[in-house]
Amino acid sequence: MKSGARMASALFEAPGPRARRRHTWYAVLVAVVTGGAVCWAFLRFSDAGQFDARMWEAFEYRGVQLRILAGVVDTFKAFVLSVVLSLALGFLFAAGRLSAHRVLRWPAGALVEFFRAVPVIITVFALYATDLLRTYVTAVADVLRRDFGSPGGWVADNFASPTLWALVIGIALYNGAAQAEILRAGVGAVPRGQFEAGYALGMRKTQVMTAVVMPQAVRTMLPSIISQMVVTLKDTSLGFFIMYEELLYAGKLLAQNTATPSGYPYLPVLCVVGSLYIIMCLLLSRVARHLAARNS
């Protein structure tokens, strides 16, 4: 116990009386500035009528409720597609980075570092402006409607959107690179004896990775994988910038097109949309905590 205390004192020097007073003044100054900013914002919103009860009346209309629900559905649609594609890319990139062959390891490492470094919004915009993606999605939609009848038409109407796929692919490339690093860390955490046991059974490296090591790595890193899915969910709000009608874009349309006697309900819409995002992220975080507790 004493050795631990000595180590702590060596790593961190306890502040003296003057330093503690200075830190107290810093805390008071930050609290005053933050409180002043909150009060200023509150007064500005109050002067603009944003706290008027009439601002919330719009949410009683069925059309407004359905529009918000449609935004949630479109957000969930982009989220699910992004998660599936990012996990597939994550496994592919991780396999490349763990390969013993430079011809696979170096390009995989370069792709991972590139997509982790480039802001997601830039990737999404680049894909949105690409005629090749728009042409390919349109061609697939035509094939679905022509060759698969009513089910194909439903799939084309709901999923064959260039805007949707620009958002999904852009998000998946970034999060796939992040998931690859998570999986690579999970493989590194697997005891070396698991590799040797697989080789002793006559397995090749590919068989050892797919049948022995990777399942253990996924189980170990599952909370981190799900936590990255929370990032994926929040990234779907970037569809706002390319006019994909997800939850944030639906909120913008409602705020700008719903007039009340007190003005446009920007703050109520922000509260509703923000609350829905928080609820969805908290649900995913709860799943991550549950899995972490079960695996511990």
C-alpha positions in Angstrom: 0.0 0.0 0.0 2.8 2.4 0.9 4.7 1.6 -2.3 1.5 2.4 -4.3 1.2 5.7 -2.5 4.9 6.5 -3.2 4.4 5.7 -6.9 1.3 7.9 -7.1 3.2 10.8 -5.5 6.0 10.3 -8.0 3.7 10.4 -11.0 1.5 13.3 -9.7 2.5 16.1 -7.4 -0.3 17.1 -5.1 -1.2 20.8 -5.6 -0.3 23.2 -2.8 -2.5 25.8 -1.2 -1.9 28.4 -4.0 -2.6 25.9 -6.7 -5.8 24.8 -5.1 -7.0 28.4 -4.8 -6.1 29.0 -8.4 -8.0 25.8 -9.5 -11.0 27.0 -7.5 -11.0 30.3 -9.2 -10.7 28.6 -12.6 -13.7 26.4 -11.7 -15.8 29.4 -10.6 -14.9 31.3 -13.7 -15.9 28.4 -16.0 -19.1 28.0 -14.1 -20.0 31.7 -14.3 -19.2 31.8 -18.1 -21.2 28.6 -18.7 -24.1 29.8 -16.6 -24.1 33.2 -18.4 -24.1 31.5 -21.8 -27.0 29.2 -20.8 -29.0 32.2 -19.4 -28.3 34.2 -22.6 -29.4 31.4 -24.8 -32.5 30.8 -22.6 -33.5 34.5 -22.9 -32.9 34.6 -26.6 -35.1 31.5 -27.1 -37.7 33.0 -24.8 -37.8 36.3 -26.7 -38.2 34.3 -29.9 -41.3 32.5 -28.4 -39.6 29.1 -28.6 -40.9 28.2 -25.1 -44.5 29.0 -26.0 -46.9 26.1 -25.6 -48.3 26.7 -29.0 -44.9 25.7 -30.5 -45.7 22.1 -29.4 -49.1 21.9 -30.9 -47.7 20.8 -34.3 -46.7 17.5 -32.9 -50.4 16.6 -32.2 -51.0 16.3 -36.0 -50.8 12.9 -37.5 -49.0 14.2 -40.6 -46.2 15.6 -38.4 -46.0 12.3 -36.4 -45.8 10.2 -39.6 -43.1 12.5 -41.0 -41.0 12.0 -37.9 -41.6 8.2 -38.0 -40.6 8.1 -41.7 -37.3 9.9 -40.7 -36.7 7.3 -38.0 -37.3 4.5 -40.5 -35.0 6.0 -43.1 -32.3 6.5 -40.4 -32.7 2.9 -39.3 -32.5 1.7 -42.9 -29.3 3.6 -43.5 -27.9 2.4 -40.1 -28.6 -1.3 -40.8 -27.1 -1.2 -44.3 -24.1 0.7 -43.0 -23.5 -1.7 -40.2 -23.7 -4.8 -42.4 -21.4 -3.3 -45.0 -18.9 -1.9 -42.4 -18.6 -5.2 -40.7 -18.0 -7.0 -44.0 -15.3 -4.4 -44.9 -13.9 -4.6 -41.3 -13.4 -8.4 -41.6 -11.9 -7.9 -45.1 -9.5 -5.1 -44.1 -8.5 -7.0 -40.9 -7.8 -10.2 -42.9 -5.6 -8.1 -45.2 -3.7 -6.4 -42.4 -3.1 -9.7 -40.7 -1.9 -11.4 -43.8 1.6 -12.7 -44.0 1.8 -11.5 -47.7 2.9 -7.9 -48.3 0.9 -7.7 -51.5 -2.2 -7.9 -49.3 -1.0 -6.4 -46.0 0.3 -3.1 -47.4 -2.7 -2.2 -49.5 -5.1 -3.1 -46.7 -3.1 -1.0 -44.3 -3.1 1.9 -46.7 -6.8 1.7 -47.2 -7.5 1.5 -43.5 -5.3 4.5 -42.7 -6.8 6.5 -45.6 -10.4 6.0 -44.8 -9.8 6.6 -41.1 -8.1 9.9 -41.9 -10.6 11.3 -44.5 -13.6 13.0 -42.9 -16.8 11.0 -43.5 -18.7 13.9 -44.9 -16.1 14.3 -47.7 -16.4 10.6 -48.7 -20.2 10.9 -48.7 -20.1 14.1 -50.8 -17.6 12.5 -53.3 -19.9 9.4 -53.7 -23.0 11.6 -54.0 -21.4 13.6 -56.8 -20.2 10.4 -58.7 -22.2 9.7 -61.8 -21.1 6.0 -61.8 -22.9 5.3 -58.5 -26.0 7.0 -59.7 -26.0 5.1 -63.0 -25.3 1.8 -61.3 -28.1 2.2 -58.7 -30.6 3.2 -61.4 -29.6 0.2 -63.6 -30.1 -2.1 -60.6 -33.5 -0.6 -59.9 -34.6 -1.1 -63.5 -33.5 -4.8 -63.3 -35.4 -5.3 -60.1 -38.6 -3.8 -61.4 -38.4 -5.6 -64.7 -37.3 -9.1 -63.7 -38.6 -9.6 -60.1 -42.1 -8.3 -60.3 -43.8 -6.7 -57.3 -41.2 -7.7 -54.7 -38.4 -6.3 -56.9 -40.4 -3.1 -57.3 -40.7 -2.8 -53.5 -37.0 -3.3 -53.1 -36.2 -0.8 -55.8 -38.6 1.8 -54.4 -37.2 1.5 -50.8 -33.5 0.8 -51.3 -32.5 1.7 -54.9 -31.7 5.3 -54.0 -28.3 6.9 -55.1 -28.6 9.2 -52.1 -29.0 6.3 -49.7 -26.1 4.4 -51.1 -23.8 7.4 -51.1 -24.5 7.8 -47.4 -24.2 4.1 -46.7 -21.0 3.5 -48.6 -19.3 6.6 -47.2 -20.2 5.7 -43.6 -19.3 2.0 -44.1 -15.8 2.8 -45.5 -14.9 4.9 -42.4 -16.5 2.6 -39.9 -15.2 -0.5 -41.7 -11.7 0.8 -41.2 -12.4 1.4 -37.5 -13.9 -2.1 -37.1 -10.8 -3.6 -38.8 -8.6 -2.1 -36.2 -10.9 -3.3 -33.4 -10.8 -6.9 -34.9 -7.0 -6.7 -35.3 -6.7 -5.7 -31.6 -9.0 -8.6 -30.7 -6.8 -11.1 -32.7 -3.8 -9.7 -30.9 -5.5 -10.4 -27.5 -6.0 -14.1 -28.3 -3.4 -16.2 -26.4 -0.6 -17.5 -28.7 -1.4 -21.0 -27.5 -4.6 -20.9 -29.5 -2.6 -20.5 -32.7 -0.2 -23.3 -31.8 -3.1 -25.6 -30.9 -4.7 -25.1 -34.3 -1.4 -25.7 -36.1 -0.9 -28.8 -34.0 -4.2 -30.2 -35.3 -2.9 -29.8 -38.9 -4.9 -26.6 -39.7 -3.6 -24.0 -42.1 -3.3 -20.4 -41.1 -6.6 -19.5 -42.8 -8.4 -22.3 -41.0 -6.9 -21.3 -37.7 -7.9 -17.7 -38.2 -11.5 -18.4 -39.3 -12.3 -21.4 -37.0 -10.2 -20.7 -33.9 -8.9 -17.2 -33.5 -11.5 -14.9 -35.1 -14.5 -16.2 -33.1 -12.6 -15.5 -29.9 -11.5 -12.1 -31.1 -15.1 -11.2 -32.0 -16.3 -12.3 -28.6 -13.6 -10.4 -26.8 -14.2 -7.2 -28.8 -17.9 -7.4 -29.1 -18.6 -4.5 -26.8 -16.2 -2.3 -28.7 -17.7 -3.4 -32.0 -21.2 -2.4 -30.8 -19.9 0.8 -29.5 -18.6 1.6 -33.0 -22.1 0.9 -34.2 -23.2 3.8 -32.1 -20.8 6.0 -34.1 -22.3 4.5 -37.2 -25.8 5.4 -36.1 -24.8 9.0 -35.3 -23.0 9.2 -38.7 -26.3 8.6 -40.5 -27.2 12.3 -39.6 -24.7 13.3 -42.3 -27.4 12.4 -44.8 -28.8 15.8 -44.0 -26.1 17.4 -46.1 -27.0 15.4 -49.3 -30.8 15.7 -48.7 -31.3 12.1 -47.7 -34.6 12.2 -45.7 -33.4 10.7 -42.5 -34.4 12.0 -39.0 -32.4 15.2 -39.0 -33.5 16.2 -42.4 -37.1 15.4 -41.5 -36.7 17.7 -38.5 -35.3 20.5 -40.6 -38.3 20.3 -43.0 -40.7 20.3 -40.1 -39.0 23.3 -38.4 -39.0 25.3 -41.6 -42.4 24.5 -42.9 -44.5 24.4 -39.7 -45.7 27.9 -38.8 -47.3 28.7 -35.5 -48.6 32.1 -34.1 -45.3 32.3 -32.2 -43.1 31.5 -35.2 -41.3 28.4 -36.4 -40.8 25.6 -33.8 -37.0 25.2 -34.1 -36.3 24.4 -30.5 -39.2 21.9 -30.0 -38.2 20.1 -33.2 -34.6 20.0 -31.9 -35.7 18.6 -28.6 -37.8 15.9 -30.3 -35.1 14.9 -32.8 -32.3 15.1 -30.3 -34.2 12.9 -27.9 -34.9 10.2 -30.5 -31.2 10.1 -31.4 -30.2 9.9 -27.7 -32.7 7.0 -27.1 -31.4 5.0 -30.1 -27.8 5.5 -29.0 -28.6 4.7 -25.4 -30.3 1.4 -26.5 -27.1 0.4 -28.4 -24.9 1.4 -25.5 -27.0 -0.7 -23.2 -26.5 -3.7 -25.4 -22.8 -3.1 -25.4 -22.7 -2.9 -21.6 -24.9 -6.1 -21.3 -22.5 -8.0 -23.6 -19.5 -6.7 -21.7 -21.0 -7.9 -18.4 -21.9 -11.3 -19.8 -18.4 -11.9 -21.3 -16.6 -10.8 -18.1 
